[in-house]
């Protein structure tokens, strides 16, 4: 009799056991699924966001901050300005055109302002002006609208300018050999070439010189160089 009760009790209790088992197992399975799902998504987002550069263009002004390296321009102030360069002002004061002397020699300043160095810079300025005058005369000479008379006068100018540059080269040689006589001769000749150009137009009645301003500048620079050379004293 007791055996039958035990069997009946076992039969009735088996569904309960299975239910209890499911109640225990299912939550464990669900909890495992919930743990594995969110755990993969959280770590995945940081690696994606970390490599991404900032999309806000506002940091670009920081990129422009390297503009301070432009400050090296301040190093140019190592050399005194031409207007405040006492040595240059003193040398240019020996000429008839001190202001023009400073203005034209200043672009060629190298830091040395002894008379010979300043003279060489003045000769550079004159040579450059001869080149500029040659370029202008050549352009006018090739202009179809220029008359034959104008072109003939321009040819004279071109020959004179070429001679002026050649004499300046000889003057440099005279400086290196301390030949003051040859230097004076070459620099004196450079004054005559702009005049020769102007005379080529003046000989033609009613013909205005298109080179007038440039020839005036050439004459001024040549005069400056000659005056500076006169102040040189070589043993």
C-alpha positions in Angstrom: 0.0 0.0 0.0 2.8 2.4 0.8 4.5 1.4 -2.4 1.5 2.4 -4.4 1.5 5.8 -2.7 5.1 6.3 -3.4 4.5 5.5 -7.1 1.5 7.8 -7.3 3.5 10.6 -5.6 6.4 10.1 -8.1 4.0 10.4 -11.1 2.4 13.5 -9.9 5.6 15.2 -8.9 7.5 14.6 -12.2 5.6 17.4 -14.1 6.4 19.7 -11.2 10.0 18.7 -11.4 10.1 19.4 -15.1 8.4 22.8 -14.6 10.9 23.7 -11.9 13.7 22.6 -14.1 12.5 24.8 -17.0 11.9 27.7 -14.6 15.5 27.4 -13.5 17.1 26.6 -16.8 15.3 29.2 -19.0 16.3 32.2 -16.9 19.9 31.0 -17.0 19.8 30.7 -20.8 18.1 34.0 -21.2 20.6 35.7 -18.9 23.4 34.2 -20.9 22.0 35.5 -24.2 21.4 39.0 -22.7 25.0 39.0 -21.4 26.6 38.0 -24.7 24.5 40.3 -26.9 25.1 43.7 -25.3 28.7 42.8 -24.4 29.7 42.7 -28.1 28.0 45.9 -29.1 29.6 48.1 -26.4 33.2 47.4 -27.2 32.6 47.6 -30.9 31.6 51.3 -30.8 34.7 52.8 -29.2 37.1 51.4 -31.8 34.9 52.8 -34.6 34.8 56.3 -33.0 38.4 56.4 -31.9 40.0 56.4 -35.4 37.6 58.9 -36.8 39.1 62.4 -37.2 37.0 65.3 -35.9 34.6 66.4 -38.6 34.3 69.9 -37.1 36.2 72.2 -39.4 36.7 74.6 -36.5 40.1 73.0 -35.6 41.4 74.3 -39.0 42.3 77.7 -37.5 44.7 75.8 -35.3 46.3 74.5 -38.5 46.8 78.1 -39.6 48.7 78.7 -36.3 51.9 77.8 -38.1 51.7 81.4 -39.5 54.0 82.5 -36.6 57.0 81.0 -38.5 56.5 84.1 -40.8 58.3 85.8 -37.9 61.7 85.0 -39.4 61.1 88.2 -41.4 62.1 90.0 -38.3 65.6 88.7 -38.8 65.9 90.9 -41.9 66.0 93.9 -39.5 69.6 92.8 -38.7 70.7 95.4 -41.3 70.0 99.0 -40.6 67.5 100.7 -42.9 69.1 102.7 -45.7 67.7 105.9 -44.4 69.3 105.2 -41.0 72.6 103.8 -42.4 75.1 106.5 -41.5 77.9 105.1 -43.7 75.6 105.0 -46.8 74.2 108.5 -46.1 77.7 109.8 -45.7 78.9 108.3 -49.0 75.8 109.4 -50.9 76.2 112.8 -49.4 79.3 113.2 -51.6 77.1 113.1 -54.7 74.8 115.6 -56.3 71.8 113.3 -55.8 72.0 111.9 -52.2 68.4 110.9 -52.0 68.5 109.1 -55.4 71.8 107.5 -54.4 70.3 105.9 -51.2 67.1 104.9 -53.0 68.8 103.1 -55.9 71.7 101.5 -53.9 69.5 100.3 -51.0 68.2 97.2 -52.9 71.7 96.0 -53.5 72.9 96.4 -49.9 74.8 93.4 -48.6 75.8 94.7 -45.2 79.1 96.3 -46.2 79.0 100.0 -46.6 82.7 100.9 -47.3 83.2 103.2 -50.3 84.3 100.5 -52.7 81.4 98.2 -51.8 78.9 101.0 -52.2 80.4 102.0 -55.5 80.0 98.4 -56.7 76.4 98.4 -55.6 75.9 101.7 -57.5 77.4 100.2 -60.6 75.0 97.2 -60.2 72.1 99.6 -60.1 73.3 101.4 -63.2 73.8 98.1 -65.1 70.3 97.0 -64.2 68.9 100.3 -65.4 70.8 99.9 -68.7 69.2 96.5 -69.0 65.7 97.9 -68.4 66.3 100.7 -70.9 67.4 98.2 -73.4 64.3 96.1 -72.9 62.1 99.2 -73.4 63.9 100.4 -76.5 63.8 96.9 -78.0 60.1 96.6 -77.5 59.5 100.0 -79.1 61.8 99.1 -82.0 59.7 96.0 -82.7 56.4 97.9 -82.4 54.8 98.1 -85.9 53.4 101.5 -85.1 56.9 102.9 -84.6 58.0 105.0 -87.5 61.2 104.3 -89.4 62.7 107.6 -88.0 61.9 106.5 -84.4 63.4 103.0 -85.0 66.6 104.6 -86.4 67.0 106.7 -83.2 66.2 103.6 -81.0 69.0 101.7 -82.8 71.4 104.4 -81.6 70.0 104.1 -78.1 70.5 100.3 -78.1 74.1 100.6 -79.2 74.7 103.2 -76.5 73.2 101.1 -73.8 75.2 98.1 -74.8 78.4 100.2 -74.7 77.4 101.4 -71.2 77.1 97.9 -69.8 80.4 96.9 -71.4 82.1 99.9 -69.8 80.7 99.0 -66.4 82.2 95.5 -66.8 85.6 97.1 -67.5 85.1 99.4 -64.5 84.8 96.3 -62.3 88.0 95.0 -63.6 89.6 98.3 -62.9 88.4 98.2 -59.3 89.9 94.7 -58.8 93.3 95.9 -60.2 93.1 99.2 -58.3 93.4 101.1 -61.6 91.9 104.4 -60.6 92.6 106.0 -63.9 90.8 103.4 -65.9 87.9 103.3 -63.4 87.4 107.0 -63.8 87.5 106.8 -67.6 85.0 104.0 -67.8 82.6 105.6 -65.3 82.8 108.9 -67.1 81.9 107.2 -70.4 78.7 105.8 -68.9 77.4 109.4 -68.5 77.7 110.1 -72.2 75.5 107.1 -73.4 72.1 108.4 -72.2 73.0 111.8 -73.8 73.8 110.0 -77.1 70.4 108.4 -77.0 68.6 111.7 -76.4 70.6 113.4 -79.2 69.5 110.8 -81.7 65.9 112.0 -81.1 66.8 115.7 -80.8 68.4 115.7 -84.2 65.0 114.9 -85.7 62.8 118.0 -85.6 59.4 117.4 -83.9 60.5 114.0 -82.6 59.9 113.4 -78.9 62.1 110.8 -77.2 60.2 107.9 -75.6 63.4 107.2 -73.6 63.6 110.6 -71.9 62.8 109.4 -68.4 65.0 106.4 -68.5 67.9 108.4 -69.9 67.5 110.9 -67.1 67.7 108.1 -64.6 70.8 106.6 -66.3 72.5 110.0 -66.2 71.8 110.4 -62.5 73.1 107.0 -61.6 76.2 107.4 -63.7 76.9 110.7 -62.0 76.5 109.2 -58.6 79.0 106.4 -59.4 81.5 108.9 -60.7 81.3 111.0 -57.6 81.7 108.0 -55.3 84.8 106.8 -57.3 86.3 110.3 -56.9 86.3 109.8 -53.1 88.3 106.6 -53.3 91.9 106.7 -52.1 94.2 103.8 -53.1 97.9 103.6 -52.3 
